[in-house]
Amino acid sequence: MATQQDTAAKPSLRIAAMASAGAAIEWYDFFIYGTAAALVFPKLFFPADLPPFIAQIAAFSTFAVGFLARPLGGMVFGHFGDLYGRKRALVAAMFIMGLATTLIGLLPSYASWGVAAPLLLVALRFVQGLAVGGQWGGAALMAIENAPAHRQGFYSSFVQVGVPLGVVLANTVFLIASTLIDPASFASWGWRIGFLLSISLIFVGIAMHHTVAEPEEVVSREDSPVSPLWTVLREHGLTVLIAGGAFIANNVCFYIAITYAVAYGTATVGVSRETMLLAVMVGSLVMMPALIACGALSDRFGRKGIFVCGALLSGIWAFAVFPLIESGSPLGIVAAITVALIFVSMMYGPQAALFAELFPKEVRYSGASLGYQIGTVAGGGFAPIIATALLAHYGTSMPISIYLAATCAISLVCVLMLGRKRHA
């Protein structure tokens, strides 16, 4: 006979799986841009006579625009998610992301439209950032607030799995398209296929709207005279900033591994594009069960302990990543990316539950989203640009490794400053 706990777990798992699916496609939209920025956009959306280094910096700069928009998205969607419910805000974010990514796939090149092409690219990337800034908080809280209290780390980790799953989907589409389509056609129109497929996110949003209910304890506060965003900034502002600091290393290490490493391996070391993308895919596939395991372990041993171990190991491994890529060995490159992502999982797996526990329910969407997105701006948004500039200035990858280790030290200090569980 099924116990009451087992019965309660079934809808929780279904909701977590649905939130994970939506997160995966939304992150797919966000990450396929990063892959295109590393491999296609430098030649497509900028003048042909730009030096390769300048074109790469320009392409990564448009990538960073999405990160600048994410805190604003976290504030806007967090505000409405706390007032009107998690589901409404999450579904709206899905619709906006699906539309923006589809439109990127329809953009003409610089050769056709001149400066208007990169300007429109930047505008749509900004909209992507707004959408993903609101998506994470809604998906994570849908999973957490529908989960049994003693298993919130486990259930919320399914939403975190959406990140590597989105990476795998994005790179799979690029690999298949670049394999089946000749290079000239791929540069002209083949890359657009992955962006146009994102229209599917709109249908996932429709399905979630009709099949998933709001968490029972979340009550609409439409008539509340006080803005949740203002409340969280006034009463929990320091916690938001420290949470953002704790999330910096996660972002820097992750985006260096999945975005900059691809550009570094192909352009600097001379490794084939297929080898680099395959390494990212293998690492992302291994990251999925690692995230779930780390989320589950955090339910048993505490969020902060697992997180601290991840920050320490990531800082140490930073000095092994680039020598392994520079070896040119496919096995070494796969090991470099995979181990890096396993250590990132130790931070990211417990992170959703850790952040949710820092804020009361009435401002949780705003607080958790804002802390998360501040970390992404300070961390991942500029990581590929900083790494590219460090390599150009010093001519070696060692300063990049030092940069990674320094961000791990910052996050280690910040997570130790976060208080114990405050809000169930």
Salt bridges, closest charged atoms under 4 A:
ASP82 OD1 - ARG86 NH1 2.86
GLU145 OE2 - ARG86 NH2 2.78
GLU145 OE2 - ARG364 NH1 3.27
GLU217 OE1 - LYS361 NZ 3.17
GLU222 OE2 - ARG88 NH1 3.65
GLU235 OE2 - ARG234 NH2 3.01
GLU235 OE1 - HIS236 NE2 3.99
ASP299 OD1 - ARG303 NH1 2.78
GLU357 OE2 - ARG303 NH2 2.77
